[in-house]
Amino acid sequence: MNETNLKLAVALRHELHAHPELSNQEHWTKERLMRFLREHTRNLEIVDRGRWFYAAYRVGTDRPGIAFRADFDAVPVEDGCGQPYASTVPGVGHQCGHDGHSACLAAFALEVDQNGADKNVFFLFQHAEETGDGGRECTALLDCERVDEIFGFHNGPGLPLGAVYVLDGCVYCASEGMILSFQGTPSHASMPENGRNPAYAISNIIQALPELTDPAQHRGLVLATIIQVDVGERAFGTQARRGQLLLTIRGQYETEMEGLRRAIETLAEQEAERYGLGLEISLCDVFPETVSKKESNDKIRTVCRKLGIPVQDMQEPIRASEDFGHYTKQIPGAYFEIGAGEKADELHTVGMDFNDEIIPVAVAVYRGLLEQA
C-alpha cells in the first residue's frame, strides 16, 4: 500500500473517531468522507444519496461491476480509549470500529484512483448499520448500477492481528427487537381483583422463553434475550395497569427466528385474552441473516494465500447481527473478519479502538479481490 495513502487514511480515521455520530444522524461524517475523496482523487464520481453515498470508478458499461461497502455510524457508548483523538461527543463513540471500516474503504478508493482497474468499482459508504435500516436503504445502489458482487469486512477484536476469517453460509445471525405492550385497568392496591394487571401475562411469557428457544427444537442457534421489563409505576396504592416487555430475538436461520417471533406473538395474544388486556406488538432494529457465498469466500481464501495473509474458517456464526445481509440477499458476495489483536478490547466497550494496522491488510485483500473477481 502506498505510504502516503496509509498516512492519509490513519489521519482520516482519527478524525472520524473524534466526531462520532449515531445512526441516521451522520451528517458531518458523510460530508467529511465525501470531501476527503474529492480532495484526494481525480477519477472518481461521487454520488450523494442523502444519508449515504457511493463513489464510482468507471471503465465502461460493458465491464463487470464490483462493490465494497463500509459503514460509518457510531454507538451510544462512552469513549474511554484514552487517545488524543478520543470522542468529543459525550456518550457517543466509535466503539464498533466503523471509523476504521470507512477509513479502509477510503484508502482503497485512493489506490484504485491512482492505479486503475479493469472493472467498474463502487465504494459504498453506508449509514445506520447499528439499527439495521442503512443496508436496506443502500440496496438502491444495486438498482441503479450494475454490481455483480459485493464485499465487506468487520474488525475482529480477540482474533490474531491481520488474520482473515471467513465462513460459508450464515456468518452473522438475524435478529430483531420485539416490543410487547400490554394495557390493563387500574384498581386500588387493596382490591387487585377489580383491575387488570399485565404483570402476570408478562411473567408467563418470560417463563416460557427457555422452552421456546430450546436447542433441541431448532437446527441452528435461536435466542430470546430480555432487554427490559417495565410494569406499573411507583405508586403503592394503585396496582399496575400497563406493562412492556422488550426482547431481542435472534436466529442463525431467519426462518427459525421468524418462527420464534410467531410463537411469542401467539403466546402474548393468549395471555392478553386470558387476563383481559389490550396488546400491541411492534418490531425495531430488524437485521437479516448475513450470508456469505462460498464462491465469494473462495476468492478471499485465494487472495489471502497468494498474499501470505493467514486465513481461517470460523467454526460457527457470530451471534451479533450485521445488515450486510441485505446485499447478499440480492447478489453474490461475502462478509469477513480481520483480526484486531487477541488483547484488543471487545466491541461496544469503552476502551475499544480500531487498530490502524488493519488498514493495509484490508486494502491488500480488497485490491486482490478486485484483480481476481
N, C-alpha and C positions, 0 to 999 in steps of 0.2 A: 504494500500500500504506500502511496505517495506520502512522504513525511509531512509535507505542508498540509495536505488534506487531513491527516490524522490530527495535527495540532488544531486546525480549524474545528474539527468535529469535537474534540475534547473541550475546547473553549465554548462551543455551542451547547454541549451537554451540560456544562456547569451553569451556563446562563439559564437554560431551561429549568434546571434543578432549583435555582434560586427563585423562580417565578412560577410556581405550580398553580394550576387551575383545575377545578373539579369538572366532572363530566358535564358536557353541554354548556360550559362556561369558558371554554379555552380560546377566548378572543385574542389575547396577547400572544399566546403560544403559537396559534396558527399564523398570525401575521409575522411573527419573528421567523418562523421556519420558511415562509414564503420569501421574506426579504433576504434571508441567508442564501437561498437558491438563486434568486435574481442577482445578488451581488457576486456570486462565485461561479456562475455557469453562463454559457453563451448559446448553447444548442438545445435547451430545454424549453418546452411550452408549459407554463404554469396555468392550471385550470382551477379556478376558485369555485367551489360548490357550496359556499355559505359556511356551514360549520366544519367543513373538511375541504381538502383539496388534493389534487394529484399533479405530478409533473410528468411530462411525456417526452421521451426521446424517440423520434420517428425516423424511419428509414424507407418507408413505403407501404402503401396499403396492401401490397401483395405479400408482405412479410409477416411471419407469426408474431404474436404479442405475448409478453410475459410480464407479470406484475409482482411487485414486492411491497408488503404492507407493514407499516409501523403505527402504533397508537401513541397518543400524546396527552392523555388526561392524567390527573393526579388523584390521590386518595385522601379522605379526611383523617389523616394520621399526623400527629406532631412529628416534625423532623428533628431527630437528635443525632444526625450523622457526625456533627462536630467539625465539619469542614467550612472553610471560608465562604463557600458557595451555598451554604445551607439555606433552606427555605426562608424567605422573607414574609411569608404569609402564615400567620398563626393558625395552627390546627390543620394545615394542609401541606402535603409533601409528596414528593415523587418516590414513595416507599414501595413502589412496584417496579420501578425502573423504566417507565415509559419514556422518560427523558433520554435514556440511553438507546432505546429502540429507535427513536426518531433521529438521534444523532448518527447512529449507524447507517440508517437509510439515506440521510442527507450526505454522508461521506461517500456512500456508494454512488449516489447521483453525481457527485463531483467526478468520481473516477470514470463513470460512463461518459459524461460530458467531455472529458479530456481525451479519453482513449477510444471512444466509439463503440459501436456494437452492430451486429448484423441482423438484429431483430428490433421490433418496436418494444420499448421498455417503459413501464408505467410504475412510478414511485408513488404509492398511495399512503397519504398521511391521514390517519383516522382519529376522529374524536370519540369520546364516550364509550370506551371499551368496558370500563368498570361497571356500567349499568346495562350493558348488553345491547343497547339500541344503536350504537355507532356502526357496527358491522352491518346490521340490517339496512341502514340508510346508505352506506357506502357501496353496497352491491350495485348501485346505479352505475358505477364505473363499468360493470360487465355488460350493461345495456347500451352504453354509448361508445364503447371501444371494443375492438377485437382483442380479447385476452384468452389465451389458450391454457395458461397455467399460472398459479399464484403461490408464493412462498412467504413465510414469515417466521419469526423466532421469538422466544422469550428467554430472558436471562434466568439462570437456574442456581440460586444460592444453595450451597450444600453439595453441589456437583463439582468435580475437578475442573479447575480453571481452564477454559478454552476447549474442553471436550464437548463433542456434539452428541446429543441423544435423540433418537427417533423411535417411533412406534407405528407400525402399520395398523390402520383402523382407528378406533377411538383413542385419541391422545389426551383430550380434556373432556370431562363429564358435562352432560347437560344439567342445567339447574334453573329453578325459578322460585321467586318469593311468593308465598301464599298468605293472604290476609283473610282470616275468618272473623267477621264482625257480627256479634250477637246482640240483639236488643230485647230486653225483658221489660218488666214493670216494677216500680219501687214499692216498698212497704216499710212500715216501722220495723226496726230490727227485732222487736219483741214478738212480732207476728209474721214470720217469714212465709207462712202458708198463704198469705194474702198477696204475695208478689211473685214475680218470676225472675229467678236469679240465674244468670248464664254460667256461673262458676261450675256448676255440676256438669253441664254439657262439655265445657272446655276441659274439665278434669278427665272425663271419659274418653275424649279424643286423645289426650296426651297419653293416657294409659294404654290406648290401642296401638300407638305408633310402633312399639317394638315388634308386635305381631305383623303389622302391615309391611314392615321392612325386613322381615326375617329372611336371611340369605338363602335359606332352603327353598324359598318360593320364587327366587329370581336367578337368572343365569348370569347377571352382572351385578356390579355394585349398585345398591339402592339405599338412600339415606333420607331421613326427615329430621332436620335439626330445629329445635325450639329456639327461636330468636327472642321472642318477648311474649309475656303473658300479662295482660292489663285488664283487671277486673275491678269495677266499682270505684269508689272514691274514699278519701279519708274522712268518713262521716259515720261514727259508731252508732248513731241512732237510726240509720237507714240502710237496708240491705242493698247489695249491688243490683243494678238494673241493666248494666251494659258490660260488655267484655270483648276483648280481641285476643286472638291467638295468631301470632306471626311465626311462620315456618319457612325454612328453606328446604325444598325437596330437590333431590339430586339423583342422577342415574347415569351409569355407564352407557346405557342404551336409552335413547329418547323415548322409545315406545314403552319401556318399563317405567320411566319417570312419569309419563302420561297416565299409565295405569295406576300408579300410586296416587297421583293427583285425583283421578276419578274416584278412587276408593275413599280418600279423605273427604272429598266433596259429598259423596253419598252418606258417609258416616255423620258429617256435620248436619246434613239435611234431616237425618233420622233423629239426631239429638235435639235439633231445633224443634221438630214436631213433638217429640217426647215431652219437652219442658215448656212448650207454647211460646217459643221465642221467634223473633224476626231474625233473618240471616242474610248477610251479603258476603259474597266471596269475590275477591279481586286478586289479580296477579301483577307482579312487577319484577324487574331485573331478570328478564327471561333470556336464557342462553341456550343455544342448540348444543348438541354434542359436536365436538370438533374432531373431524375425521381426516386423517392423512392417508392419501392414496399410496399403495405400495410402489407403484411405478414412479411417483414423485420422490418418495423416500429413497428408492434405489439410486436416483440421481444424486441425492445428498450423500449417500454412502460412497458412491463412486468418486465424487468431488473430494470428500474428506480423505479418502485413502490416497488419492493422487497427490494431495497437498500435504500429507503426513499429519493431518489433524485426527486425533483419536475420535472414533465414532462407535457408539454402542446402541443396542436396542434396549429400551426401557422394558421392565418386566410387567408393568401394569399401568393403566391410565392414571393421569394426575387427577386428583379428586376435584380440584378447583375447576372453574369454567372459563371459557375464552370465546368471544364472539367471532373469532376467525372462522368458526364452523359455518357461518352464513355464506362464505365464499365457496367453500368446498362442497356445499350442497349443490352448487351450480356448475362449477368447473373443477378439473383436477388440480391438486395442489397438496402441500404439506406444511405442517407447523412443527418446528423442532425446538429443542432446548440447547442453549450454550451455557456450559458451566461457569458460574461466577466465583468459584472457590469454595472449598469444603468448610472454611471457617466464616464465610460471609453470613451476615445477619439475614434472617428469614424475611420473605416478602411481607409487606404491610406491618412491619415492626419499626420502632422509632429510629433504630440505628442503621437500617438498610440503606445502602447507597450503591448505585450501579457501578460495576467495576470497569473502568475505562480500557483495561487490557482486552476486553471482549471486542472492542470496536474493530481492530484489524482482522480478527477471526471472522466476524460476521461479514465484513466486506469481502474477504477472500472467498468465503463459501458462496455468497451471492454472485460474485464475479464468475466463479466456477460453474454455478448453475446457469447463468446467462450464456456462457460459452458452450455448455453441453446440451441445454434443453432444446 
